[in-house]
Amino acid sequence: MYKVYLLRSKIKPEKSYVGLTTKLISERLSEHNNGKSKYTNTFKPWELIYYENFYCKLCAEKREIFLKSGIGYRFRKIISNNYKLIY
């Protein structure tokens, strides 16, 4: 199963990261927080605030591209701003 996920920086909450993985989310989050990615190393620690599951790799890739687009960025801001209300 493919997962598209959204991370938010704990030290700079305005910074977010969208990724795609087939690994367990907890494992991938640990990799980001341990500096395995150049971008996420700068703003760590990160917290997982959202993810979606996909059976189709192409669908997951398209969703990741959407979330990195202009309108997808606005969608990410809505998710990030309402994260504390959800949990």
C-alpha positions in Angstrom: 0.0 0.0 0.0 1.2 3.5 -0.8 0.9 6.4 1.6 1.0 10.1 0.9 1.7 12.0 4.1 2.0 15.5 5.4 4.5 16.5 8.1 4.7 19.7 10.0 7.8 21.1 11.7 7.5 21.4 15.4 10.0 24.3 15.6 8.6 26.1 12.5 5.0 25.2 12.2 4.6 27.1 8.9 7.0 24.6 7.3 5.5 21.4 5.9 6.6 18.4 3.9 4.7 16.1 1.6 6.0 12.7 0.9 5.1 9.3 -0.6 6.2 5.9 0.9 5.4 2.3 1.1 7.0 2.0 4.5 5.2 2.2 7.8 4.5 5.9 8.6 6.2 5.6 12.0 9.4 4.3 10.3 9.4 7.0 7.7 8.8 9.7 10.3 11.7 8.4 12.3 13.9 8.7 9.2 12.9 12.3 8.6 13.6 13.1 12.3 17.0 11.4 12.2 18.2 13.6 9.3 18.0 11.1 6.4 16.4 13.7 4.1 18.2 17.0 3.2 15.1 19.1 3.3 13.6 17.7 6.5 16.9 17.8 8.3 16.7 21.6 8.4 13.4 21.9 10.2 13.3 18.8 12.4 11.6 17.5 14.5 8.6 16.7 12.4 5.1 15.5 13.4 2.8 13.6 11.2 -0.5 15.5 10.8 -2.1 13.8 7.8 -1.9 10.8 5.5 -3.9 9.0 2.8 -3.6 5.3 1.7 -3.6 4.2 -1.9 -3.5 0.8 -3.6 -2.4 2.4 -6.9 1.1 3.9 -7.2 0.1 6.2 -10.0 -2.9 7.5 -7.9 -0.6 8.1 -5.0 2.0 9.9 -7.1 -0.8 12.2 -8.6 -2.0 13.0 -5.1 1.5 13.9 -4.0 1.9 16.2 -7.0 -1.4 17.8 -6.2 -0.5 18.5 -2.6 2.7 20.1 -3.8 0.8 22.4 -6.2 -0.6 25.8 -5.5 -4.1 24.7 -4.7 -2.7 21.7 -2.8 -0.6 24.1 -0.7 -3.8 25.8 0.3 -5.3 22.5 1.2 -2.2 21.6 3.3 -2.6 25.0 5.1 -6.2 24.1 6.0 -5.2 20.7 7.3 -2.3 22.2 9.3 -4.4 25.0 10.8 -7.1 22.6 11.9 -4.8 19.8 13.1 -5.1 20.5 16.8 -8.9 20.5 16.5 -8.9 17.0 15.0 -6.7 15.4 17.6 
